[in-house]
Amino acid sequence: MKAQGASTLGGQNIWFDEEVRRLNADGRGVLLGEFAGDDKIIVFTRHHYYVAGYELTHHFPEDTVRVEKYDPERVYSVTYFDEGLGFYYVKRFAAITNGGSQQEYLEADCRLVEVVDFERPVLRVTYQGANAARPADTVDVGEYIGVKSHKAKGKRITTYDVGALAFLEPEPADEEEIDEADLPDAGAGEGGGYEEEAGEVVKADLPDEVQSAGAEAAEPDVPGQDEAAEASIEAVAEAEAEPEKPVEIEIIRGEQLDLF
C-alpha cells in the first residue's frame, strides 16, 4: 500500500491547510501538487509575494491570500483599488524568485481585490450609483493590458462608479464539431455531379440534356463499327461449331527437346 503523500515517481504530494496556514503530506487542505528536488512554492499576501521551499515547517504570514506550486512561466492577473486615486486597476506579471525575498506588487495604499493565474483572463465589471443603469462590461484582460513587471502600476479599468468586479471562471474548450455537410462527397469526382447511394454510384439531379450529352460524348459513333462487330461475332460462332481436331504428338527417341 502506497504511503499517504508519496508518489510513484519518487516525488511527494504536498497540501496547504488554510485554517492553520501550514503545509502537510497528510491530505489536509488544498493539494498543491507533487514536489521533488528544487521545486518551490509561491506565497501571496495582500501586498507582497515570495518564493520558498516546500518544507513542512514553513511559517506563513497572517495576511496570506494564496499559496501554490511555483511555475516561472505562469502569468498572474491582479485587480486592486487605489485608495489615493479612487480608481480600480488591473495588472499582469510573471513572478520572480530573487533569492526568496519578498516582492512588493501592491503599494500600501492599494487594496487587493483578486489575483488569478488564468491563461485567458476575462473580467466582468458592474456599476453602481449614478452609473447603476449602465450595462455590465466584459473585459478581455489579455488584450486590454500586456505582461509587465510586478512593480508596474497597471491600467485603470474605468472611470465609472464600480459596483463589483470579478474574473470569470474559464470555460473548458469545446472540441470543434465537424459538420458532415461541409465534407466533400466521397462519390463526387473533380467535375462533381455524382453521389454515392446504397453502395453504387448514381448520377445526381442533372438536366436531361446534360446527361444525354455526357452519354453521347462517352460513346462516339464510328463508321462501320456495327458491321465489324457483327462479323467478329460470326467468326467466333463458326470457330466454336467446328469439332476439335486431335492433336498428334510425335515422340522423338534419343533426342532432347528444347521447349523454351
C-alpha positions in Angstrom: 0.0 0.0 0.0 1.4 3.4 -1.0 2.0 5.7 1.9 -0.1 8.9 2.0 1.5 11.8 0.2 4.0 9.5 -1.5 4.3 9.5 -5.3 5.1 6.5 -7.6 7.7 8.7 -9.4 9.6 9.5 -6.2 8.1 12.9 -5.5 5.8 13.9 -2.6 2.3 15.3 -2.7 2.0 18.5 -0.6 -1.2 20.1 0.8 -1.8 23.6 2.3 -4.1 23.8 5.2 -5.7 27.2 5.1 -7.1 27.0 8.6 -3.7 26.6 10.4 -1.6 28.0 7.5 0.7 25.0 7.4 2.0 22.6 4.7 1.4 18.8 5.2 1.7 15.5 3.4 -1.4 14.0 5.1 -4.0 15.2 2.7 -5.4 18.1 4.7 -6.5 21.2 2.9 -5.7 22.1 -0.7 -3.4 19.9 -2.8 -0.6 22.0 -4.2 0.8 19.2 -6.4 3.8 16.8 -6.4 7.1 18.2 -5.3 10.7 16.9 -5.7 14.2 18.3 -5.7 14.3 22.1 -6.2 10.6 22.6 -6.6 9.2 25.6 -4.8 6.0 27.3 -3.6 4.9 30.9 -4.2 3.1 32.8 -1.4 0.9 35.9 -2.0 0.0 38.3 0.8 -2.1 41.4 0.4 0.8 43.5 -0.8 3.8 41.1 -1.4 4.7 37.7 -2.8 7.7 35.5 -2.3 9.1 32.1 -3.5 10.3 29.5 -1.0 11.0 25.8 -0.5 8.2 23.3 0.4 9.4 22.4 3.8 6.6 21.3 6.1 7.9 23.5 8.9 7.4 26.7 6.8 5.5 29.5 8.6 3.2 31.7 6.6 2.3 35.4 7.2 -1.2 36.1 8.7 -2.3 38.0 5.6 -1.5 35.1 3.3 -4.1 35.0 0.5 -2.7 32.5 -2.0 -0.3 29.5 -1.9 0.6 27.3 -4.8 3.4 25.5 -6.6 5.8 27.9 -8.3 5.9 28.0 -12.1 8.3 30.6 -13.6 6.2 30.7 -16.8 2.9 31.4 -15.1 1.4 34.9 -15.5 -0.7 36.4 -12.8 -3.5 38.9 -13.2 -4.3 41.2 -10.3 -7.2 43.7 -9.7 -7.0 46.3 -7.0 -8.4 49.6 -5.8 -6.1 52.6 -5.5 -7.3 54.4 -2.3 -5.4 57.6 -3.2 -6.7 57.9 -6.8 -10.1 56.4 -6.2 -10.0 54.0 -9.2 -9.7 50.3 -9.9 -6.7 49.0 -11.8 -5.6 45.7 -13.4 -2.0 44.5 -13.9 -0.3 41.4 -15.2 3.1 40.0 -14.4 5.2 36.8 -14.0 6.7 36.3 -10.5 10.4 36.2 -9.9 12.4 34.3 -7.2 15.0 36.9 -6.3 16.5 34.7 -3.6 13.3 34.2 -1.8 13.0 37.8 -0.7 9.5 39.4 -0.6 8.5 41.4 -3.6 6.0 44.3 -3.3 3.4 44.1 -6.1 0.9 46.5 -4.4 1.7 49.7 -2.6 0.4 50.3 1.0 -2.5 52.5 -0.1 -3.8 49.9 -2.5 -6.5 47.3 -1.7 -6.2 43.9 -3.3 -9.4 42.6 -5.0 -8.4 39.4 -6.7 -5.3 37.5 -8.1 -5.7 34.7 -10.6 -3.5 32.8 -13.0 -6.0 32.2 -15.8 -4.4 31.8 -19.2 -7.1 33.9 -20.8 -8.4 36.1 -18.0 -11.8 37.8 -18.6 -13.1 40.5 -16.1 -16.7 41.4 -15.6 -17.4 44.9 -14.3 -20.8 46.1 -12.9 -21.7 49.6 -11.9 -23.5 51.5 -9.1 -24.6 55.0 -8.0 -25.1 57.4 -10.9 -23.9 54.7 -13.3 -26.2 51.9 -11.9 -28.2 51.8 -15.2 -25.1 51.2 -17.3 -24.9 47.6 -18.6 -22.1 45.4 -17.2 -18.9 45.3 -19.2 -16.7 42.3 -20.0 -13.0 42.9 -20.4 -10.6 40.6 -22.2 -7.6 41.3 -19.9 -5.1 39.7 -22.2 -5.9 42.3 -24.9 -6.5 45.2 -22.5 -3.1 45.1 -20.9 0.2 43.3 -21.6 2.5 41.4 -19.2 4.9 43.8 -17.4 6.9 43.9 -14.2 5.1 43.3 -10.8 6.3 46.9 -10.0 4.2 48.4 -12.8 1.1 50.5 -11.9 -1.1 48.6 -14.3 -4.0 50.1 -16.2 -7.1 51.8 -14.9 -10.2 49.8 -15.6 -12.8 52.5 -15.8 -13.7 56.0 -14.6 -17.3 55.0 -13.8 -18.5 54.2 -10.3 -17.8 50.4 -9.9 -20.2 48.3 -8.0 -18.3 45.0 -8.3 -15.7 43.3 -10.5 -14.5 39.7 -10.7 -12.7 37.4 -13.0 -14.9 34.9 -14.8 -14.1 31.3 -14.4 -12.6 30.0 -17.7 -14.8 27.7 -19.7 -13.5 24.3 -20.9 -12.6 24.4 -24.5 -15.2 22.5 -26.6 -13.9 20.2 -29.3 -14.7 21.5 -32.8 -17.6 19.7 -34.2 -17.3 18.7 -37.9 -20.3 19.3 -40.0 -20.8 16.4 -42.3 -22.5 18.8 -44.8 -19.1 20.6 -45.2 -17.2 17.4 -46.0 -16.5 16.6 -49.7 -18.7 13.9 -51.2 -16.8 10.6 -51.5 -18.6 9.7 -54.7 -18.0 13.0 -56.4 -15.3 13.4 -59.0 -13.5 16.6 -59.8 -16.4 17.7 -62.0 -19.0 16.9 -59.3 -22.4 15.7 -60.3 -22.2 12.3 -58.7 -23.3 11.0 -55.3 -23.0 7.6 -53.6 -26.1 5.7 -52.5 -26.5 2.2 -51.3 -23.1 1.0 -52.5 -23.5 2.3 -56.1 -22.6 5.5 -57.8 -25.6 7.2 -59.4 -25.9 10.4 -61.3 -27.1 13.4 -59.4 -30.0 15.5 -60.4 -28.6 17.0 -63.6 -30.7 18.3 -66.6 -31.6 15.7 -69.1 -29.7 17.4 -71.9 -26.5 17.4 -69.8 -26.8 13.6 -69.0 -27.6 12.7 -72.7 -24.7 14.9 -73.9 -22.4 13.1 -71.5 -23.5 9.7 -72.8 -23.0 10.7 -76.4 -19.6 12.1 -75.6 -18.7 8.8 -73.9 -19.8 6.6 -76.8 -18.9 8.4 -80.2 -20.2 7.0 -83.4 -17.5 5.2 -85.5 -18.3 4.5 -89.2 -18.5 0.7 -89.8 -18.3 -0.1 -86.1 -21.6 -2.1 -86.1 -20.7 -4.2 -89.2 -17.2 -5.0 -87.8 -18.7 -6.2 -84.5 -21.2 -8.4 -86.2 -18.5 -10.1 -88.4 -16.4 -10.7 -85.3 -19.3 -12.4 -83.6 -20.0 -14.7 -86.6 -16.3 -15.7 -86.8 -16.3 -16.7 -83.1 -19.5 -18.7 -83.6 -18.1 -20.7 -86.6 -14.9 -21.5 -84.7 -16.9 -22.9 -81.8 -19.0 -25.0 -84.1 -16.1 -26.8 -85.7 -15.1 -30.1 -84.0 -11.8 -30.2 -82.3 -9.1 -32.0 -84.2 -7.0 -34.5 -82.3 -3.5 -33.3 -81.6 -0.8 -35.5 -82.9 2.3 -35.8 -80.8 5.5 -37.1 -82.4 7.9 -38.6 -79.9 11.5 -38.3 -80.9 13.5 -41.0 -79.2 17.1 -40.5 -78.2 17.0 -36.7 -78.5 16.3 -33.9 -76.0 13.7 -31.4 -76.9 14.3 -27.7 -76.3 10.9 -26.5 -75.2 12.0 -23.0 -74.1 
